[in-house]
Amino acid sequence: MKERLTRQENLYAIDGLRLSDGPILLAEIGSGHPIVAVTAAMHGNEEMGVFVLDTLRKTVKPEKGTIRLIVANPLALFNDKRFLYDDLNRAFPGEKGSKGERGLAPKILELVGDSDYTIDLHTTRAPMDSIVIVNKKDPQRVALAEATGIQKIVYIPRQKDYALIDFVRCGVGIELSTQNNDAYKEGLTAVKNILISLGITKDEGREERTVSHEYYQLIGSLPQPFFAQAELLPEVKNFKQISKGQSFGQVSYEGTVMNQAERTYLYAEEDFYTVFAGETTYTGILCLKAKRISREEMVK
Protein backbone atom coordinates (compact mmCIF):
# COMPACT_ATOMS: atom_id res chain seq x y z
CA MET A 1 0.00 0.00 0.00
CA LYS A 2 2.85 2.37 0.86
CA GLU A 3 4.45 1.71 -2.55
CA ARG A 4 1.21 2.56 -4.31
CA LEU A 5 0.82 5.81 -2.37
CA THR A 6 4.42 6.77 -3.17
CA ARG A 7 3.78 6.00 -6.84
CA GLN A 8 0.67 8.21 -6.87
CA GLU A 9 2.52 11.04 -5.13
CA ASN A 10 5.22 10.88 -7.80
CA LEU A 11 2.62 10.96 -10.57
CA TYR A 12 0.69 13.88 -9.07
CA ALA A 13 4.00 15.77 -8.82
CA ILE A 14 4.08 15.92 -12.62
CA ASP A 15 2.57 19.23 -13.66
CA GLY A 16 -0.59 18.78 -15.72
CA LEU A 17 -0.97 15.07 -14.97
CA ARG A 18 -4.28 14.27 -13.34
CA LEU A 19 -6.95 11.63 -12.98
CA SER A 20 -8.77 11.71 -16.32
CA ASP A 21 -10.93 9.39 -18.40
CA GLY A 22 -9.30 10.70 -21.59
CA PRO A 23 -5.74 10.91 -22.89
CA ILE A 24 -3.70 13.88 -21.68
CA LEU A 25 -1.60 16.00 -24.01
CA LEU A 26 1.11 16.67 -21.46
CA ALA A 27 2.92 19.09 -23.76
CA GLU A 28 3.22 20.20 -27.38
CA ILE A 29 6.58 21.79 -28.05
CA GLY A 30 7.52 23.56 -31.27
CA SER A 31 5.50 23.94 -34.46
CA GLY A 32 5.19 22.56 -37.96
CA HIS A 33 6.50 19.32 -39.41
CA PRO A 34 7.91 16.85 -38.77
CA ILE A 35 5.55 16.03 -35.91
CA VAL A 36 6.75 13.38 -33.46
CA ALA A 37 4.21 12.01 -30.99
CA VAL A 38 5.54 10.16 -27.95
CA THR A 39 2.97 8.16 -26.00
CA ALA A 40 3.27 6.49 -22.61
CA ALA A 41 1.03 4.64 -20.11
CA MET A 42 -0.82 2.74 -22.82
CA HIS A 43 -0.93 0.22 -20.00
CA GLY A 44 -1.66 1.86 -16.68
CA ASN A 45 0.83 -0.17 -14.66
CA GLU A 46 3.71 1.00 -16.88
CA GLU A 47 4.54 4.43 -15.49
CA MET A 48 8.21 4.67 -16.45
CA GLY A 49 7.39 6.19 -19.84
CA VAL A 50 5.42 8.97 -18.15
CA PHE A 51 8.55 10.11 -16.31
CA VAL A 52 10.41 10.01 -19.62
CA LEU A 53 7.74 12.34 -21.05
CA ASP A 54 8.09 14.69 -18.10
CA THR A 55 11.86 14.89 -18.54
CA LEU A 56 11.49 15.49 -22.28
CA ARG A 57 9.04 18.30 -21.63
CA LYS A 58 11.60 20.01 -19.40
CA THR A 59 14.68 19.46 -21.55
CA VAL A 60 13.97 19.26 -25.30
CA LYS A 61 14.48 22.37 -27.42
CA PRO A 62 13.34 21.71 -30.98
CA GLU A 63 15.13 23.49 -33.81
CA LYS A 64 12.22 22.61 -36.09
CA GLY A 65 9.04 20.55 -36.02
CA THR A 66 6.74 19.59 -33.17
CA ILE A 67 7.10 17.21 -30.25
CA ARG A 68 3.82 15.97 -28.80
CA LEU A 69 3.89 14.19 -25.42
CA ILE A 70 0.80 12.11 -24.62
CA VAL A 71 -0.27 10.13 -21.55
CA ALA A 72 -2.58 7.54 -23.08
CA ASN A 73 -4.55 6.01 -20.20
CA PRO A 74 -4.47 8.25 -17.08
CA LEU A 75 -7.37 6.53 -15.33
CA ALA A 76 -5.65 3.15 -15.42
CA LEU A 77 -2.32 4.83 -14.60
CA PHE A 78 -3.54 6.32 -11.32
CA ASN A 79 -5.27 3.06 -10.41
CA ASP A 80 -2.08 1.10 -11.15
CA LYS A 81 -4.02 -1.24 -13.45
CA ARG A 82 -2.84 -2.58 -16.79
CA PHE A 83 -6.31 -1.68 -18.08
CA LEU A 84 -9.79 -1.16 -16.66
CA TYR A 85 -12.01 -2.80 -19.29
CA ASP A 86 -9.95 -3.85 -22.32
CA ASP A 87 -6.25 -3.94 -23.14
CA LEU A 88 -5.87 -0.51 -24.75
CA ASN A 89 -2.99 -1.60 -26.94
CA ARG A 90 -5.22 -4.28 -28.43
CA ALA A 91 -8.30 -2.05 -28.76
CA PHE A 92 -7.47 0.20 -31.73
CA PRO A 93 -9.07 1.82 -33.64
CA GLY A 94 -11.76 1.54 -30.97
CA GLU A 95 -15.26 2.93 -31.15
CA LYS A 96 -16.34 6.47 -30.36
CA GLY A 97 -18.69 6.64 -27.41
CA SER A 98 -17.78 3.19 -26.11
CA LYS A 99 -17.02 2.56 -22.48
CA GLY A 100 -13.46 2.28 -21.23
CA GLU A 101 -10.45 1.67 -23.44
CA ARG A 102 -12.42 1.07 -26.65
CA GLY A 103 -13.79 4.59 -26.32
CA LEU A 104 -10.36 5.92 -25.39
CA ALA A 105 -8.58 4.60 -28.49
CA PRO A 106 -10.23 7.00 -30.99
CA LYS A 107 -9.32 9.97 -28.78
CA ILE A 108 -5.67 8.93 -28.84
CA LEU A 109 -5.78 8.52 -32.62
CA GLU A 110 -7.06 12.09 -32.91
CA LEU A 111 -3.99 13.32 -31.02
CA VAL A 112 -1.54 11.39 -33.21
CA GLY A 113 -3.48 11.53 -36.48
CA ASP A 114 -1.27 14.13 -38.19
CA SER A 115 1.98 12.89 -36.67
CA ASP A 116 4.75 11.94 -39.05
CA TYR A 117 6.31 9.64 -36.45
CA THR A 118 4.93 7.98 -33.33
CA ILE A 119 6.96 6.44 -30.49
CA ASP A 120 5.00 4.30 -28.03
CA LEU A 121 6.80 3.67 -24.73
CA HIS A 122 6.15 0.47 -22.77
CA THR A 123 7.78 -1.51 -19.98
CA THR A 124 8.09 -5.23 -19.38
CA ARG A 125 8.81 -7.24 -16.25
CA ALA A 126 10.81 -9.74 -18.28
CA PRO A 127 14.56 -9.73 -17.56
CA MET A 128 15.80 -8.77 -21.01
CA ASP A 129 17.44 -6.02 -23.01
CA SER A 130 15.34 -3.13 -24.24
CA ILE A 131 13.82 -3.81 -27.65
CA VAL A 132 12.18 -1.84 -30.43
CA ILE A 133 9.05 -3.27 -32.03
CA VAL A 134 8.04 -2.68 -35.64
CA ASN A 135 4.80 -3.98 -37.09
CA LYS A 136 5.56 -3.67 -40.77
CA LYS A 137 8.54 -4.57 -42.92
CA ASP A 138 9.45 -1.30 -44.54
CA PRO A 139 12.62 0.81 -44.64
CA GLN A 140 11.13 3.87 -42.92
CA ARG A 141 9.98 2.00 -39.82
CA VAL A 142 13.21 0.03 -39.59
CA ALA A 143 15.26 3.22 -39.94
CA LEU A 144 13.20 4.79 -37.14
CA ALA A 145 13.85 1.75 -34.96
CA GLU A 146 17.57 1.83 -35.72
CA ALA A 147 17.73 5.53 -34.86
CA THR A 148 16.86 4.72 -31.22
CA GLY A 149 20.30 3.19 -30.72
CA ILE A 150 18.70 0.08 -29.23
CA GLN A 151 20.34 -3.08 -30.47
CA LYS A 152 17.45 -5.53 -30.77
CA ILE A 153 14.65 -4.84 -33.26
CA VAL A 154 11.69 -7.21 -33.32
CA TYR A 155 9.17 -7.44 -36.13
CA ILE A 156 5.77 -8.44 -34.77
CA PRO A 157 3.29 -8.95 -37.61
CA ARG A 158 -0.01 -7.14 -37.24
CA GLN A 159 -2.38 -9.11 -35.01
CA LYS A 160 -6.16 -9.46 -35.16
CA ASP A 161 -6.36 -7.14 -32.14
CA TYR A 162 -4.66 -3.95 -33.17
CA ALA A 163 -2.11 -1.74 -31.43
CA LEU A 164 -1.57 2.01 -31.73
CA ILE A 165 1.38 1.67 -34.11
CA ASP A 166 -0.89 -0.22 -36.55
CA PHE A 167 -2.73 3.06 -37.21
CA VAL A 168 0.00 5.68 -37.55
CA ARG A 169 2.04 6.85 -40.54
CA CYS A 170 5.31 5.57 -39.15
CA GLY A 171 5.64 4.24 -35.63
CA VAL A 172 7.61 1.99 -33.33
CA GLY A 173 7.06 0.58 -29.86
CA ILE A 174 9.85 0.58 -27.30
CA GLU A 175 9.88 -2.02 -24.52
CA LEU A 176 12.01 -1.14 -21.49
CA SER A 177 12.65 -3.78 -18.84
CA THR A 178 11.86 -2.86 -15.24
CA GLN A 179 14.52 -5.42 -14.28
CA ASN A 180 17.15 -3.09 -15.76
CA ASN A 181 18.29 -0.19 -13.57
CA ASP A 182 19.21 1.81 -16.68
CA ALA A 183 15.85 1.37 -18.41
CA TYR A 184 14.60 4.91 -17.76
CA LYS A 185 17.83 6.37 -19.13
CA GLU A 186 17.68 4.03 -22.14
CA GLY A 187 14.13 5.13 -22.93
CA LEU A 188 14.98 8.81 -22.65
CA THR A 189 18.11 8.37 -24.76
CA ALA A 190 16.21 6.39 -27.41
CA VAL A 191 13.65 9.16 -27.91
CA LYS A 192 16.34 11.85 -27.96
CA ASN A 193 18.31 9.85 -30.52
CA ILE A 194 15.25 9.78 -32.81
CA LEU A 195 14.74 13.53 -32.43
CA ILE A 196 18.38 14.15 -33.32
CA SER A 197 18.24 11.80 -36.32
CA LEU A 198 15.23 13.70 -37.67
CA GLY A 199 16.96 17.05 -37.23
CA ILE A 200 14.38 18.22 -34.68
CA THR A 201 16.92 18.75 -31.91
CA LYS A 202 20.65 19.36 -31.96
CA ASP A 203 23.25 16.76 -31.18
CA GLU A 204 24.64 18.41 -28.07
CA GLY A 205 27.68 16.39 -27.14
CA ARG A 206 26.05 13.01 -27.72
CA GLU A 207 28.54 10.21 -27.47
CA GLU A 208 28.84 8.52 -30.86
CA ARG A 209 28.26 4.81 -30.60
CA THR A 210 28.20 2.20 -33.31
CA VAL A 211 25.36 -0.25 -32.78
CA SER A 212 25.41 -3.68 -34.34
CA HIS A 213 21.68 -4.22 -34.67
CA GLU A 214 20.04 -7.61 -34.32
CA TYR A 215 16.79 -8.31 -36.15
CA TYR A 216 14.13 -10.80 -35.12
CA GLN A 217 10.71 -11.86 -36.37
CA LEU A 218 8.03 -13.17 -34.05
CA ILE A 219 6.89 -16.65 -35.11
CA GLY A 220 4.56 -17.72 -32.30
CA SER A 221 4.39 -18.49 -28.61
CA LEU A 222 4.92 -21.31 -26.16
CA PRO A 223 1.54 -22.00 -24.55
CA GLN A 224 1.05 -23.43 -21.12
CA PRO A 225 0.10 -27.13 -21.38
CA PHE A 226 -3.64 -27.57 -20.96
CA PHE A 227 -3.18 -30.55 -18.62
CA ALA A 228 -0.76 -29.07 -16.09
CA GLN A 229 1.33 -26.08 -15.08
CA ALA A 230 4.75 -25.56 -16.64
CA GLU A 231 7.66 -23.22 -16.12
CA LEU A 232 10.72 -22.40 -18.14
CA LEU A 233 13.99 -23.93 -17.04
CA PRO A 234 16.36 -21.53 -15.22
CA GLU A 235 18.89 -21.68 -18.04
CA VAL A 236 16.37 -20.36 -20.58
CA LYS A 237 17.16 -16.67 -21.16
CA ASN A 238 15.64 -14.05 -23.44
CA PHE A 239 17.20 -13.85 -26.90
CA LYS A 240 19.17 -17.05 -26.37
CA GLN A 241 18.54 -19.72 -28.98
CA ILE A 242 16.70 -22.90 -28.11
CA SER A 243 17.57 -25.68 -30.55
CA LYS A 244 15.17 -28.27 -31.88
CA GLY A 245 14.97 -31.16 -29.42
CA GLN A 246 16.34 -29.12 -26.52
CA SER A 247 14.43 -29.12 -23.23
CA PHE A 248 13.16 -25.67 -22.30
CA GLY A 249 10.40 -26.24 -19.75
CA GLN A 250 9.35 -28.44 -16.89
CA VAL A 251 5.82 -29.61 -16.11
CA SER A 252 4.54 -29.73 -12.57
CA TYR A 253 1.37 -31.38 -11.34
CA GLU A 254 -0.48 -29.79 -8.48
CA GLY A 255 -0.30 -31.74 -5.25
CA THR A 256 2.45 -34.10 -6.38
CA VAL A 257 6.11 -34.31 -5.50
CA MET A 258 8.39 -35.80 -8.14
CA ASN A 259 12.02 -36.72 -8.01
CA GLN A 260 14.39 -35.72 -10.81
CA ALA A 261 13.85 -38.94 -12.77
CA GLU A 262 10.06 -38.54 -12.75
CA ARG A 263 9.92 -34.94 -13.92
CA THR A 264 8.29 -34.19 -17.26
CA TYR A 265 10.14 -31.88 -19.60
CA LEU A 266 9.04 -29.90 -22.63
CA TYR A 267 11.17 -30.10 -25.77
CA ALA A 268 11.49 -27.67 -28.66
CA GLU A 269 9.92 -28.74 -31.96
CA GLU A 270 11.99 -26.15 -33.86
CA ASP A 271 14.83 -23.70 -33.38
CA PHE A 272 13.75 -20.39 -31.86
CA TYR A 273 14.77 -17.49 -29.67
CA THR A 274 12.79 -16.74 -26.51
CA VAL A 275 11.25 -13.29 -26.10
CA PHE A 276 9.41 -11.94 -23.03
CA ALA A 277 10.34 -14.96 -20.91
CA GLY A 278 9.48 -13.92 -17.37
CA GLU A 279 6.73 -11.46 -18.33
CA THR A 280 4.02 -11.89 -15.68
CA THR A 281 1.15 -10.13 -17.45
CA TYR A 282 0.79 -12.71 -20.23
CA THR A 283 -1.70 -15.42 -19.39
CA GLY A 284 -1.62 -18.90 -20.84
CA ILE A 285 1.85 -18.66 -22.39
CA LEU A 286 5.39 -19.25 -21.19
CA CYS A 287 6.99 -16.80 -23.63
CA LEU A 288 7.00 -15.70 -27.24
CA LYS A 289 9.12 -17.29 -29.96
CA ALA A 290 11.17 -15.49 -32.61
CA LYS A 291 13.61 -16.26 -35.36
CA ARG A 292 16.73 -14.28 -36.23
CA ILE A 293 16.55 -12.54 -39.61
CA SER A 294 18.76 -10.22 -41.64
CA ARG A 295 18.20 -6.51 -42.20
CA GLU A 296 17.39 -7.28 -45.82
CA GLU A 297 14.60 -9.59 -44.68
CA MET A 298 13.37 -6.91 -42.30
CA VAL A 299 12.86 -4.26 -44.96
CA LYS A 300 11.65 -6.24 -47.96
HUJO-V374658 format. One record per helix or strand of 2 or more residues. SS is the DSSP state (H for helix, E for strand). FROM is the first residue (numbers start at 1). TO is the last residue. If there is no record, write none. Layout:
BEGIN
ss:SS from:FROM to:TO
ss:SS from:FROM to:TO
END
This chain:
BEGIN
ss:H from:2 to:12
ss:E from:24 to:31
ss:E from:35 to:40
ss:H from:48 to:59
ss:E from:65 to:71
ss:H from:74 to:78
ss:H from:88 to:90
ss:H from:101 to:112
ss:E from:117 to:124
ss:E from:131 to:134
ss:H from:139 to:147
ss:E from:152 to:155
ss:H from:164 to:167
ss:E from:171 to:177
ss:H from:183 to:197
ss:E from:214 to:223
ss:E from:229 to:232
ss:E from:241 to:242
ss:E from:247 to:252
ss:H from:260 to:262
ss:E from:264 to:267
ss:E from:272 to:275
ss:E from:285 to:293
ss:H from:295 to:299
END
